[in-house]
């Protein structure tokens, strides 16, 4: 089993949900973003950091950061394109 390393995450992302307008939540499929994925999106897309710098801030390797970022972007794209809600845990 791979060793799970503790990652540095800034911000309070608890119990946040985004959904398409005019749709009841109970009728939507939900995509879940982890705190790691949200932090990767924040560092790369919001702050505009290069992957190497963002990986250093999260205290993970650059390839690991890239995998986290790709997973987060794929989930967000799926939710936007297919009208799913996004839950942050």
Secondary structure, DSSP 8 states (H G I E B T S, - for coil): ----------S--TTEEE--TT--GGGS-EEEE-HHHHHHHIIIIIS---HHHHHHHHTS-HHHHHHHHHHHHHHHHHHHHHT-EEEE-
